[in-house]
């Protein structure tokens, strides 16, 4: 399975600043400062306040012009690379 197919299989979702599900990743209306995206499984494993914290961190740094903003420690996503596949 290719990397793009693997990414799509994770069902990435937008996280709004209040911690709620904003729909599929890539559908943010604000293209200059988009919402935080997380895989659905990671999003469901976090509390609403943890989701809101990582989304607010992304929005605050994005407003200052930062393009890449790391997740909060609780929301960190590990990308496991499989050898030979």
Secondary structure, DSSP 8 states (H G I E B T S, - for coil): --HHHHHHHT-EEEE-TTS-EEEETT--S-SSS--EEEEHHHHHHS-HHHHHHHHHHHHHHHHTT-S-----GGG-------TT-
